[in-house]
Amino acid sequence: GRIRFDGQVFSLQQLEFALQEATRNYPDLKVEFEADGTCSHQMVCEVLATIQKAGNKNLNLRYASTQMPRASVQR
């Protein structure tokens, strides 16, 4: 239930603001999003929507679980 960005815990609103600022300062910024196996589907959707609202178009999705190896999908 926690969102971490650049090592700090953020709310969805704080994440959106931070991503807007970071994307404005670094237009080619790559966002790596990783959800662990305990994260709810709803939270994943909310974070992805927040990344989209912030205007970042360079997203790397990762899935982490104790049962599956880490993987990434380039968008």
Long-range contacts (C-beta under 8 A, 24 or more apart in sequence): 1-39, 1-40, 1-43, 3-47, 12-46, 12-47, 12-50, 15-47, 15-50, 15-51, 15-54, 16-50, 16-53, 16-54, 19-50, 19-51, 19-54, 19-55, 19-56, 20-54, 20-55, 22-56, 23-54, 23-55, 23-56, 28-58, 29-56, 29-58, 30-58, 30-59, 30-60, 31-56, 31-58, 31-59, 31-60, 32-60, 32-62, 32-72, 33-59, 33-60, 33-61, 33-62, 34-61, 34-62, 34-63, 34-64, 34-70, 35-62, 35-63, 35-64, 36-64, 36-65, 37-64, 37-65, 37-66, 37-67, 37-68
